Amino acid sequence: MVKKLRTIAEKALDFVFADPASLYKEQRHLVNQPFFFAGNNKKGVLLVHGWTSTPYEVRRLGEYLNRSGYTVLGMQLSGHGSVPRDLEGIKREQWGQDTAAGYQQLKQTCEKVYICGTSIGATLAVGLAHKNQEIAGLVLMATPYKIRYELAVSFFAKLLVRFGVKYRKKFYPPTFGAATTITRVISYQTYPLSSVLETFELIKESRLYYPRITQPCFVLQSTHDHIVSADSINMIYDEISSKIKRKKYIEKAYHTFISDIKNEHVFIDILAFLDAN
């Protein structure tokens, strides 16, 4: 029995420490595919990807958690996983409905359900958890309490829309990494400005919800996040009403770091948090 458990643990670690780029070559056909992995511990985890991304962003984390017994659902938000124009006309309420539907699906077979989200996916998790105390816990990664230069960015986005500009191309700072990073490969590289404005409204609304969060909460943010304000992690940590809460900075990582993460201890930390709560 001990030998069997050791073998399972070694396989799990081999998977966690697999090179994301090499794994992507084998799994590229899964990029825009939602996933469901049945577990055996009666606990479920809803994984919510970020804006303009796909479920593949959180798939490796999902597979890791599933190997430890969790039932995992990686949902796909409306307007994602196809072409950028499919984001046109999508309202933030639809993303909220997507998240609520994923939670209800897991509730059918799981006694406890946790939500792990990254970026806007984490914002959506907060939006659902503040009004549903049955959610067992939250893992919030790269959560935008505020966007860097939020007022200026919002002003110019609205100005461009007024002048008939519909799309913009993503900008990556030189420190972000190669164009082959998973985060860049799987996400839309152009986006409708109307969708940007929806995310800004979603972020503003979420700032009202943090004091109502009472579930165990684990907040993570990169020290080199070029999207989220540097103090977002502390503002969220200080405002949530959870008695059990933890925060962690991820060194030398990108904004939505979970798909490209080289600090694989993050996977282990997330699992430990879920197991403990």
Short mmCIF file of the C-alpha atoms (twelve columns), coordinates in Angstrom:
data_MODEL
# 
_entry.id   MODEL 
# 
loop_
_atom_site.group_PDB 
_atom_site.id 
_atom_site.type_symbol 
_atom_site.label_atom_id 
_atom_site.label_alt_id 
_atom_site.label_comp_id 
_atom_site.label_asym_id 
_atom_site.label_seq_id 
_atom_site.Cartn_x 
_atom_site.Cartn_y 
_atom_site.Cartn_z 
_atom_site.pdbx_PDB_model_num 
ATOM 1   C CA . MET A 1   0.000   0.000  0.000   1 
ATOM 2   C CA . VAL A 2   2.812   2.412  0.920   1 
ATOM 3   C CA . LYS A 3   4.590   1.593  -2.332  1 
ATOM 4   C CA . LYS A 4   1.409   2.270  -4.312  1 
ATOM 5   C CA . LEU A 5   0.907   5.647  -2.609  1 
ATOM 6   C CA . ARG A 6   4.528   6.581  -3.263  1 
ATOM 7   C CA . THR A 7   4.111   5.738  -6.959  1 
ATOM 8   C CA . ILE A 8   0.989   7.915  -7.192  1 
ATOM 9   C CA . ALA A 9   2.794   10.801 -5.464  1 
ATOM 10  C CA . GLU A 10  5.799   10.503 -7.779  1 
ATOM 11  C CA . LYS A 11  3.577   10.553 -10.866 1 
ATOM 12  C CA . ALA A 12  1.768   13.633 -9.561  1 
ATOM 13  C CA . LEU A 13  5.045   15.450 -8.978  1 
ATOM 14  C CA . ASP A 14  6.349   14.419 -12.413 1 
ATOM 15  C CA . PHE A 15  3.266   16.018 -13.913 1 
ATOM 16  C CA . VAL A 16  3.523   19.198 -11.849 1 
ATOM 17  C CA . PHE A 17  7.123   19.758 -12.808 1 
ATOM 18  C CA . ALA A 18  6.545   19.016 -16.492 1 
ATOM 19  C CA . ASP A 19  7.634   21.809 -18.821 1 
ATOM 20  C CA . PRO A 20  4.481   23.769 -19.806 1 
ATOM 21  C CA . ALA A 21  5.692   24.314 -23.384 1 
ATOM 22  C CA . SER A 22  6.387   20.607 -23.944 1 
ATOM 23  C CA . LEU A 23  3.039   19.672 -22.439 1 
ATOM 24  C CA . TYR A 24  1.286   22.162 -24.695 1 
ATOM 25  C CA . LYS A 25  2.679   20.454 -27.793 1 
ATOM 26  C CA . GLU A 26  0.875   17.276 -26.744 1 
ATOM 27  C CA . GLN A 27  -2.317  19.019 -25.645 1 
ATOM 28  C CA . ARG A 28  -2.830  21.865 -28.108 1 
ATOM 29  C CA . HIS A 29  -6.029  20.207 -29.354 1 
ATOM 30  C CA . LEU A 30  -7.448  20.816 -25.851 1 
ATOM 31  C CA . VAL A 31  -6.819  24.562 -25.748 1 
ATOM 32  C CA . ASN A 32  -10.424 25.724 -26.096 1 
ATOM 33  C CA . GLN A 33  -12.047 22.686 -24.504 1 
ATOM 34  C CA . PRO A 34  -13.816 22.825 -21.137 1 
ATOM 35  C CA . PHE A 35  -12.897 19.863 -18.959 1 
ATOM 36  C CA . PHE A 36  -14.416 17.743 -16.220 1 
ATOM 37  C CA . PHE A 37  -12.354 15.328 -14.127 1 
ATOM 38  C CA . ALA A 38  -14.322 13.140 -11.711 1 
ATOM 39  C CA . GLY A 39  -12.737 12.698 -8.282  1 
ATOM 40  C CA . ASN A 40  -13.341 10.470 -5.285  1 
ATOM 41  C CA . ASN A 41  -13.212 12.697 -2.186  1 
ATOM 42  C CA . LYS A 42  -16.657 14.311 -2.616  1 
ATOM 43  C CA . LYS A 43  -15.030 17.726 -2.986  1 
ATOM 44  C CA . GLY A 44  -15.216 19.801 -6.148  1 
ATOM 45  C CA . VAL A 45  -13.179 22.666 -7.544  1 
ATOM 46  C CA . LEU A 46  -14.496 25.086 -10.144 1 
ATOM 47  C CA . LEU A 47  -11.646 26.603 -12.176 1 
ATOM 48  C CA . VAL A 48  -12.394 29.917 -13.899 1 
ATOM 49  C CA . HIS A 49  -9.964  31.224 -16.531 1 
ATOM 50  C CA . GLY A 50  -9.164  34.865 -17.218 1 
ATOM 51  C CA . TRP A 51  -10.469 37.363 -19.756 1 
ATOM 52  C CA . THR A 52  -9.585  36.557 -23.416 1 
ATOM 53  C CA . SER A 53  -8.092  33.212 -22.329 1 
ATOM 54  C CA . THR A 54  -9.385  29.617 -22.349 1 
ATOM 55  C CA . PRO A 55  -9.834  26.706 -19.918 1 
ATOM 56  C CA . TYR A 56  -6.378  25.462 -20.891 1 
ATOM 57  C CA . GLU A 57  -4.974  28.250 -18.733 1 
ATOM 58  C CA . VAL A 58  -5.998  26.294 -15.630 1 
ATOM 59  C CA . ARG A 59  -5.992  22.754 -17.025 1 
ATOM 60  C CA . ARG A 60  -2.641  21.702 -15.579 1 
ATOM 61  C CA . LEU A 61  -3.746  22.846 -12.129 1 
ATOM 62  C CA . GLY A 62  -7.014  20.966 -12.637 1 
ATOM 63  C CA . GLU A 63  -5.261  17.731 -13.529 1 
ATOM 64  C CA . TYR A 64  -3.014  18.097 -10.492 1 
ATOM 65  C CA . LEU A 65  -5.920  18.642 -8.099  1 
ATOM 66  C CA . ASN A 66  -7.825  15.742 -9.631  1 
ATOM 67  C CA . ARG A 67  -4.902  13.409 -8.952  1 
ATOM 68  C CA . SER A 68  -5.431  14.223 -5.281  1 
ATOM 69  C CA . GLY A 69  -9.092  13.192 -5.388  1 
ATOM 70  C CA . TYR A 70  -10.901 16.418 -6.278  1 
ATOM 71  C CA . THR A 71  -13.620 16.587 -8.888  1 
ATOM 72  C CA . VAL A 72  -12.598 19.460 -11.158 1 
ATOM 73  C CA . LEU A 73  -14.591 21.461 -13.673 1 
ATOM 74  C CA . GLY A 74  -12.749 23.842 -16.003 1 
ATOM 75  C CA . MET A 75  -15.453 26.009 -17.542 1 
ATOM 76  C CA . GLN A 76  -15.263 28.283 -20.574 1 
ATOM 77  C CA . LEU A 77  -16.647 31.802 -20.326 1 
ATOM 78  C CA . SER A 78  -18.997 33.103 -23.014 1 
ATOM 79  C CA . GLY A 79  -17.240 34.666 -25.999 1 
ATOM 80  C CA . HIS A 80  -13.961 32.849 -25.343 1 
ATOM 81  C CA . GLY A 81  -12.086 30.027 -27.036 1 
ATOM 82  C CA . SER A 82  -12.975 30.970 -30.599 1 
ATOM 83  C CA . VAL A 83  -12.296 34.361 -32.235 1 
ATOM 84  C CA . PRO A 84  -12.141 37.861 -30.671 1 
ATOM 85  C CA . ARG A 85  -15.295 39.098 -32.372 1 
ATOM 86  C CA . ASP A 86  -17.280 36.572 -30.319 1 
ATOM 87  C CA . LEU A 87  -16.608 38.790 -27.285 1 
ATOM 88  C CA . GLU A 88  -18.588 41.613 -28.882 1 
ATOM 89  C CA . GLY A 89  -21.916 42.060 -27.155 1 
ATOM 90  C CA . ILE A 90  -21.067 39.729 -24.272 1 
ATOM 91  C CA . LYS A 91  -22.070 41.316 -20.974 1 
ATOM 92  C CA . ARG A 92  -20.462 40.710 -17.595 1 
ATOM 93  C CA . GLU A 93  -23.747 39.259 -16.343 1 
ATOM 94  C CA . GLN A 94  -23.329 36.387 -18.811 1 
ATOM 95  C CA . TRP A 95  -19.937 35.536 -17.325 1 
ATOM 96  C CA . GLY A 96  -21.558 35.568 -13.904 1 
ATOM 97  C CA . GLN A 97  -24.220 33.177 -15.153 1 
ATOM 98  C CA . ASP A 98  -21.525 30.905 -16.621 1 
ATOM 99  C CA . THR A 99  -19.770 30.770 -13.241 1 
ATOM 100 C CA . ALA A 100 -22.989 30.094 -11.340 1 
ATOM 101 C CA . ALA A 101 -23.873 27.269 -13.769 1 
ATOM 102 C CA . GLY A 102 -20.470 25.663 -13.239 1 
ATOM 103 C CA . TYR A 103 -20.892 25.823 -9.485  1 
ATOM 104 C CA . GLN A 104 -24.350 24.231 -9.685  1 
ATOM 105 C CA . GLN A 105 -22.999 21.430 -11.873 1 
ATOM 106 C CA . LEU A 106 -20.401 20.521 -9.243  1 
ATOM 107 C CA . LYS A 107 -22.971 20.797 -6.439  1 
ATOM 108 C CA . GLN A 108 -24.854 17.890 -7.976  1 
ATOM 109 C CA . THR A 109 -22.130 15.396 -7.061  1 
ATOM 110 C CA . CYS A 110 -19.913 17.146 -4.490  1 
ATOM 111 C CA . GLU A 111 -20.520 17.864 -0.809  1 
ATOM 112 C CA . LYS A 112 -18.125 20.819 -0.854  1 
ATOM 113 C CA . VAL A 113 -17.268 23.096 -3.757  1 
ATOM 114 C CA . TYR A 114 -14.355 25.540 -3.941  1 
ATOM 115 C CA . ILE A 115 -13.734 28.133 -6.632  1 
ATOM 116 C CA . CYS A 116 -10.286 28.933 -8.021  1 
ATOM 117 C CA . GLY A 117 -10.124 31.807 -10.471 1 
ATOM 118 C CA . THR A 118 -7.412  33.767 -12.199 1 
ATOM 119 C CA . SER A 119 -7.665  37.468 -13.077 1 
ATOM 120 C CA . ILE A 120 -11.255 38.225 -14.154 1 
ATOM 121 C CA . GLY A 121 -12.029 34.587 -13.328 1 
ATOM 122 C CA . ALA A 122 -11.156 35.400 -9.714  1 
ATOM 123 C CA . THR A 123 -13.332 38.523 -9.843  1 
ATOM 124 C CA . LEU A 124 -16.229 36.341 -10.998 1 
ATOM 125 C CA . ALA A 125 -15.529 33.934 -8.133  1 
ATOM 126 C CA . VAL A 126 -15.864 36.809 -5.661  1 
ATOM 127 C CA . GLY A 127 -19.090 37.909 -7.332  1 
ATOM 128 C CA . LEU A 128 -20.604 34.472 -6.779  1 
ATOM 129 C CA . ALA A 129 -19.178 33.812 -3.313  1 
ATOM 130 C CA . HIS A 130 -20.383 37.037 -1.687  1 
ATOM 131 C CA . LYS A 131 -23.992 35.913 -2.110  1 
ATOM 132 C CA . ASN A 132 -23.495 32.167 -1.654  1 
ATOM 133 C CA . GLN A 133 -22.033 31.228 1.704   1 
ATOM 134 C CA . GLU A 134 -22.185 27.519 0.839   1 
ATOM 135 C CA . ILE A 135 -19.086 27.915 -1.319  1 
ATOM 136 C CA . ALA A 136 -16.398 26.206 0.755   1 
ATOM 137 C CA . GLY A 137 -13.424 28.419 -0.097  1 
ATOM 138 C CA . LEU A 138 -11.744 30.649 -2.666  1 
ATOM 139 C CA . VAL A 139 -8.376  30.719 -4.381  1 
ATOM 140 C CA . LEU A 140 -7.949  34.137 -6.001  1 
ATOM 141 C CA . MET A 141 -5.020  34.474 -8.416  1 
ATOM 142 C CA . ALA A 142 -3.941  37.742 -10.072 1 
ATOM 143 C CA . THR A 143 -7.170  39.349 -8.889  1 
ATOM 144 C CA . PRO A 144 -7.629  42.952 -10.039 1 
ATOM 145 C CA . TYR A 145 -8.847  45.017 -7.104  1 
ATOM 146 C CA . LYS A 146 -7.660  47.800 -9.380  1 
ATOM 147 C CA . ILE A 147 -6.047  47.885 -12.800 1 
ATOM 148 C CA . ARG A 148 -2.801  49.810 -13.142 1 
ATOM 149 C CA . TYR A 149 -3.610  53.368 -14.263 1 
ATOM 150 C CA . GLU A 150 -7.267  52.357 -14.202 1 
ATOM 151 C CA . LEU A 151 -8.822  55.815 -14.580 1 
ATOM 152 C CA . ALA A 152 -6.581  56.758 -17.502 1 
ATOM 153 C CA . VAL A 153 -6.991  53.417 -19.282 1 
ATOM 154 C CA . SER A 154 -10.775 53.537 -18.854 1 
ATOM 155 C CA . PHE A 155 -10.922 57.131 -20.122 1 
ATOM 156 C CA . PHE A 156 -8.926  56.383 -23.269 1 
ATOM 157 C CA . ALA A 157 -10.872 53.179 -23.969 1 
ATOM 158 C CA . LYS A 158 -14.132 55.132 -23.875 1 
ATOM 159 C CA . LEU A 159 -12.600 57.881 -26.023 1 
ATOM 160 C CA . LEU A 160 -11.464 55.386 -28.670 1 
ATOM 161 C CA . VAL A 161 -14.915 53.788 -28.766 1 
ATOM 162 C CA . ARG A 162 -16.458 57.235 -29.230 1 
ATOM 163 C CA . PHE A 163 -14.189 57.785 -32.225 1 
ATOM 164 C CA . GLY A 164 -15.229 54.491 -33.789 1 
ATOM 165 C CA . VAL A 165 -12.242 52.335 -32.800 1 
ATOM 166 C CA . LYS A 166 -13.508 48.826 -32.043 1 
ATOM 167 C CA . TYR A 167 -10.386 46.711 -31.491 1 
ATOM 168 C CA . ARG A 168 -6.960  46.980 -29.916 1 
ATOM 169 C CA . LYS A 169 -3.936  44.715 -29.940 1 
ATOM 170 C CA . LYS A 170 -2.466  43.487 -26.681 1 
ATOM 171 C CA . PHE A 171 0.720   45.070 -25.405 1 
ATOM 172 C CA . TYR A 172 3.342   43.064 -23.531 1 
ATOM 173 C CA . PRO A 173 6.245   44.750 -21.727 1 
ATOM 174 C CA . PRO A 174 9.764   43.511 -22.587 1 
ATOM 175 C CA . THR A 175 9.926   41.736 -19.217 1 
ATOM 176 C CA . PHE A 176 6.872   39.596 -19.979 1 
ATOM 177 C CA . GLY A 177 8.644   36.805 -21.819 1 
ATOM 178 C CA . ALA A 178 8.712   35.155 -25.237 1 
ATOM 179 C CA . ALA A 179 5.808   35.123 -27.655 1 
ATOM 180 C CA . THR A 180 5.670   31.349 -27.144 1 
ATOM 181 C CA . THR A 181 4.601   31.545 -23.498 1 
ATOM 182 C CA . ILE A 182 1.386   29.611 -22.931 1 
ATOM 183 C CA . THR A 183 -0.440  32.690 -21.677 1 
ATOM 184 C CA . ARG A 184 0.110   34.413 -25.034 1 
ATOM 185 C CA . VAL A 185 -0.357  31.398 -27.284 1 
ATOM 186 C CA . ILE A 186 -3.790  30.407 -25.980 1 
ATOM 187 C CA . SER A 187 -5.413  33.826 -25.595 1 
ATOM 188 C CA . TYR A 188 -6.847  36.387 -27.998 1 
ATOM 189 C CA . GLN A 189 -4.146  38.840 -29.078 1 
ATOM 190 C CA . THR A 190 -6.681  41.444 -30.157 1 
ATOM 191 C CA . TYR A 191 -9.811  42.346 -28.251 1 
ATOM 192 C CA . PRO A 192 -12.944 44.465 -28.604 1 
ATOM 193 C CA . LEU A 193 -12.819 47.663 -26.560 1 
ATOM 194 C CA . SER A 194 -16.446 47.106 -25.604 1 
ATOM 195 C CA . SER A 195 -15.329 43.984 -23.721 1 
ATOM 196 C CA . VAL A 196 -12.591 45.945 -21.933 1 
ATOM 197 C CA . LEU A 197 -15.244 48.306 -20.631 1 
ATOM 198 C CA . GLU A 198 -17.284 45.341 -19.375 1 
ATOM 199 C CA . THR A 199 -14.299 44.086 -17.380 1 
ATOM 200 C CA . PHE A 200 -13.769 47.538 -15.855 1 
ATOM 201 C CA . GLU A 201 -17.382 47.608 -14.690 1 
ATOM 202 C CA . LEU A 202 -17.048 44.084 -13.292 1 
ATOM 203 C CA . ILE A 203 -13.932 45.067 -11.347 1 
ATOM 204 C CA . LYS A 204 -15.606 48.190 -9.932  1 
ATOM 205 C CA . GLU A 205 -18.631 46.178 -8.817  1 
ATOM 206 C CA . SER A 206 -16.438 43.571 -7.142  1 
ATOM 207 C CA . ARG A 207 -14.915 46.180 -4.816  1 
ATOM 208 C CA . LEU A 208 -18.271 46.274 -3.031  1 
ATOM 209 C CA . TYR A 209 -18.210 42.527 -2.419  1 
ATOM 210 C CA . TYR A 210 -14.917 41.880 -0.616  1 
ATOM 211 C CA . PRO A 211 -16.176 42.776 2.885   1 
ATOM 212 C CA . ARG A 212 -18.958 40.213 2.400   1 
ATOM 213 C CA . ILE A 213 -16.515 37.362 1.735   1 
ATOM 214 C CA . THR A 214 -16.330 35.116 4.809   1 
ATOM 215 C CA . GLN A 215 -15.122 31.837 3.296   1 
ATOM 216 C CA . PRO A 216 -11.513 30.656 3.680   1 
ATOM 217 C CA . CYS A 217 -9.546  32.596 1.090   1 
ATOM 218 C CA . PHE A 218 -6.085  32.251 -0.491  1 
ATOM 219 C CA . VAL A 219 -4.937  35.318 -2.458  1 
ATOM 220 C CA . LEU A 220 -1.952  35.115 -4.843  1 
ATOM 221 C CA . GLN A 221 -0.322  37.761 -7.032  1 
ATOM 222 C CA . SER A 222 2.856   38.073 -9.058  1 
ATOM 223 C CA . THR A 223 5.479   40.570 -7.966  1 
ATOM 224 C CA . HIS A 224 5.851   41.473 -11.671 1 
ATOM 225 C CA . ASP A 225 2.161   41.797 -12.570 1 
ATOM 226 C CA . HIS A 226 1.907   44.409 -15.344 1 
ATOM 227 C CA . ILE A 227 -1.902  44.488 -15.341 1 
ATOM 228 C CA . VAL A 228 -3.046  44.523 -11.717 1 
ATOM 229 C CA . SER A 229 -2.084  47.302 -9.314  1 
ATOM 230 C CA . ALA A 230 0.761   46.277 -7.028  1 
ATOM 231 C CA . ASP A 231 -1.316  46.715 -3.868  1 
ATOM 232 C CA . SER A 232 -4.324  44.697 -5.086  1 
ATOM 233 C CA . ILE A 233 -3.310  41.645 -3.062  1 
ATOM 234 C CA . ASN A 234 -3.096  43.636 0.181   1 
ATOM 235 C CA . MET A 235 -6.324  45.540 -0.411  1 
ATOM 236 C CA . ILE A 236 -8.207  42.297 -1.034  1 
ATOM 237 C CA . TYR A 237 -6.603  40.564 1.949   1 
ATOM 238 C CA . ASP A 238 -7.427  43.469 4.261   1 
ATOM 239 C CA . GLU A 239 -11.022 43.911 3.079   1 
ATOM 240 C CA . ILE A 240 -12.279 40.335 3.070   1 
ATOM 241 C CA . SER A 241 -14.008 39.250 6.286   1 
ATOM 242 C CA . SER A 242 -12.670 35.696 6.212   1 
ATOM 243 C CA . LYS A 243 -11.336 34.403 9.514   1 
ATOM 244 C CA . ILE A 244 -9.129  32.003 7.562   1 
ATOM 245 C CA . LYS A 245 -7.126  33.850 4.928   1 
ATOM 246 C CA . ARG A 246 -3.689  33.684 3.416   1 
ATOM 247 C CA . LYS A 247 -1.766  35.734 0.863   1 
ATOM 248 C CA . LYS A 248 1.293   34.894 -1.197  1 
ATOM 249 C CA . TYR A 249 3.463   36.738 -3.694  1 
ATOM 250 C CA . ILE A 250 4.728   34.758 -6.676  1 
ATOM 251 C CA . GLU A 251 8.236   35.723 -7.730  1 
ATOM 252 C CA . LYS A 252 9.296   36.283 -11.345 1 
ATOM 253 C CA . ALA A 253 5.942   35.391 -12.875 1 
ATOM 254 C CA . TYR A 254 3.502   37.019 -15.296 1 
ATOM 255 C CA . HIS A 255 0.034   38.410 -14.625 1 
ATOM 256 C CA . THR A 256 -1.968  35.208 -15.133 1 
ATOM 257 C CA . PHE A 257 0.933   33.051 -14.029 1 
ATOM 258 C CA . ILE A 258 -0.780  29.702 -13.511 1 
ATOM 259 C CA . SER A 259 -0.336  28.356 -17.062 1 
ATOM 260 C CA . ASP A 260 3.356   29.258 -17.378 1 
ATOM 261 C CA . ILE A 261 4.307   28.843 -13.746 1 
ATOM 262 C CA . LYS A 262 7.826   27.693 -13.031 1 
ATOM 263 C CA . ASN A 263 7.252   28.103 -9.285  1 
ATOM 264 C CA . GLU A 264 5.443   24.780 -9.133  1 
ATOM 265 C CA . HIS A 265 5.221   24.953 -5.358  1 
ATOM 266 C CA . VAL A 266 2.171   27.136 -6.083  1 
ATOM 267 C CA . PHE A 267 0.263   24.007 -7.134  1 
ATOM 268 C CA . ILE A 268 1.280   22.336 -3.894  1 
ATOM 269 C CA . ASP A 269 0.317   25.421 -1.864  1 
ATOM 270 C CA . ILE A 270 -3.137  25.552 -3.463  1 
ATOM 271 C CA . LEU A 271 -3.730  21.860 -2.782  1 
ATOM 272 C CA . ALA A 272 -2.576  22.270 0.822   1 
ATOM 273 C CA . PHE A 273 -4.976  25.195 1.280   1 
ATOM 274 C CA . LEU A 274 -7.909  23.216 -0.091  1 
ATOM 275 C CA . ASP A 275 -7.076  20.168 2.014   1 
ATOM 276 C CA . ALA A 276 -6.800  22.264 5.173   1 
ATOM 277 C CA . ASN A 277 -10.136 24.019 4.640   1 
# 
